[in-house]
Amino acid sequence: MKKNIILGLMALLMCSCAEQITTRDAMYPKMYEEKPLSIVVMPPINQTNHVEAKDYFYTTLYAPLCEKGYYVYSPMMTMELFQSESAYDAEMFIDNDLSQFRNVLGADAAMFTIIKSWKRNNLGGTLTVGVEYILRSTKTGETLYQREGLVKVDRSVSGSGGGWIGALVDLAATAISTAATDNVVAGRACTMFVLSDMPEGKYGTMYEKDQKLAAGKNNIKATVK
């Protein structure tokens, strides 16, 4: 009996050791092949009942992509362009030709986002955001990067002391904190977490140095502060 248990544990250990880490160049080979320098952020595709999610989430994408080392076209400028050209609905382009964005703007790639969930829990102190990110080449139409995340932003407040009175104070403070939280904070937190394994662009410190770093899973769940 003991022998079987030991053999079983050894087998599990060997499988664990044999598991290989997927590198970023293996997960996102087309990113390293095409080396996009500039990205145009498309208006989000909103699949939730939270009608305002599309507009305020759009503004959260600019900074994280810039921090990853890419030149990102101004959201204000591109939004005006999209609206004037009746291109506000990204659903029209996500599976179609993107060459016009290369010809008109000079963009190497277009970032599409699909908002799948957006839920606020004031008493629990959390905002849960579910978004899929798809980066497509404007030259070849290929998908360069794709990842989906369900991120819970924890805004709970504690520290008022023990007892039921302290618990009620904490509960009230948490509700106020979450209610006052700008939705942009949750969107930015989701974007930064999900795009954490995105290969860096030319203006990033790890450009052409991050090929062998570990890539994350395609679908992730996390709680962040």
Protein Blocks (a to p, Z undefined) as FASTA:
>chain_A
ZZmmmmmmmmmmmmmmmpccddfklmmmmlmmnopabdcddddddfbfblklmmmmmmmm
mmmmmmnopacddfklmmmmmmmnopmbmklmmmmcfklmmmmnopabdcddddfbdcdd
fknopacdddddddddfklopafbdcdddddddfbdehebgcjklmmmmmmmmmmmmmmp
cfklmmmmmmmmmmmmgccdfkbmkgoklmmpccddfbdcdddZZ
